[in-house]
Structure formats: structure tokens, C-alpha cells
């Protein structure tokens, strides 16, 4: 058990909260079982199970296949592999863009911007 715990600690703890959730939710939305997904991807069902439980990362090739089969943008899966939630990243981009635009408008309106 200690070895498993130590190995689990080497994985990013967010794998099972971002990547595995993303794959599991999309698979379920497609109405597919783990067995069906494994069959389509030509991998063992236990591999899919370990990915969805956060104890195993998919290979680079499998990430590409998952993106294609599940119609998930590969950039979203790449972010999730690193424990980053694509929805949060997109929201941050929008907030930062709005703040930047607002600052530029204020500068222009107050004459502090270069015209």
C-alpha cells in the first residue's frame, strides 16, 4: 500500500479531478461504457478505468485518439493532463482581456493613452 501511495504522489493530484473527470463525463454523455471506449480505442478496459480513476495517465498517442474519438479539443486534454481545467483557463482569458480593454479605454478617454 505504501508503494501505491508513493506512486500516487508522483502523479499530479489534479489528474483525477480534471483529466479523468473530463474523459469520464464525455464518455457518459456519449452513452458509452468503459468497455465500448476501450474497444474503439483498441486498449484494455482496465486502462480506461485507471485513466478515469486518476491512477494512470494516457499515452500521448491515446490522448490524440481520445480527442478524435470523443470530439474533445486536444488543447483541452493537454491542459487537463497538467491539471488545468480548460473552462477556468478560458474564463481567465476573458476576464484578463476585459480588464485590458477597460484599461485601454480609460487611458484613451482620459487622454493618458497614445493616440
FENNOR-V741535 format. One record per residue. N is the residue number from 1. PHI is phi in whole degrees, 0 to 359 (999 if undefined). D_FIRST is the distance of its C-alpha to the first C-alpha in Angstrom with 2 decimals. Layout:
# FENNOR-V741535
n,phi,d_first
N,PHI,D_FIRST
N,PHI,D_FIRST
This chain:
# FENNOR-V741535
n,phi,d_first
1,999,0.00
2,298,3.78
3,298,5.40
4,299,5.12
5,298,6.19
6,296,8.56
7,297,9.83
8,299,10.43
9,292,12.33
10,284,14.50
11,277,15.71
12,297,18.46
13,297,17.24
14,276,20.55
15,305,19.86
16,279,18.80
17,254,21.74
18,242,24.41
19,298,23.97
20,295,22.02
21,296,24.38
22,299,27.36
23,292,26.59
24,298,25.64
25,295,28.74
26,292,31.04
27,300,29.92
28,294,30.51
29,296,33.82
30,282,34.84
31,77,34.21
32,259,31.88
33,275,28.86
34,300,25.85
35,298,27.41
36,295,30.72
37,297,29.36
38,299,27.43
39,298,30.67
40,296,32.79
41,274,30.54
42,59,30.19
43,230,26.39
44,282,23.91
45,304,23.10
46,295,19.34
47,295,20.02
48,298,21.85
49,301,19.19
50,293,16.53
51,296,19.27
52,290,20.16
53,270,16.70
54,85,16.47
55,264,13.63
56,214,16.37
57,267,19.74
58,288,22.79
59,293,24.82
60,301,28.11
61,299,30.01
62,291,28.06
63,301,28.66
64,299,32.33
65,295,32.30
66,300,30.56
67,302,33.22
68,290,35.98
69,292,34.85
70,265,33.79
71,54,36.62
72,250,34.49
73,305,36.00
74,299,34.10
75,297,34.47
76,296,32.56
77,294,29.63
78,298,29.82
79,297,29.74
80,296,26.80
81,302,24.78
82,266,25.34
83,79,24.38
84,255,28.06
85,275,29.61
86,304,32.85
87,295,34.63
88,292,34.14
89,300,35.27
90,298,38.36
91,297,39.15
92,297,38.94
93,298,41.28
94,296,43.74
95,298,43.73
96,296,44.23
97,295,46.98
98,298,48.74
99,295,48.64
100,294,50.02
101,297,52.76
102,299,53.65
103,297,53.98
104,295,56.16
105,297,58.37
106,298,58.86
107,297,59.79
108,294,62.28
109,289,63.79
110,267,64.22
111,81,65.65
112,272,62.85
113,269,61.73
114,281,63.37
115,254,65.67
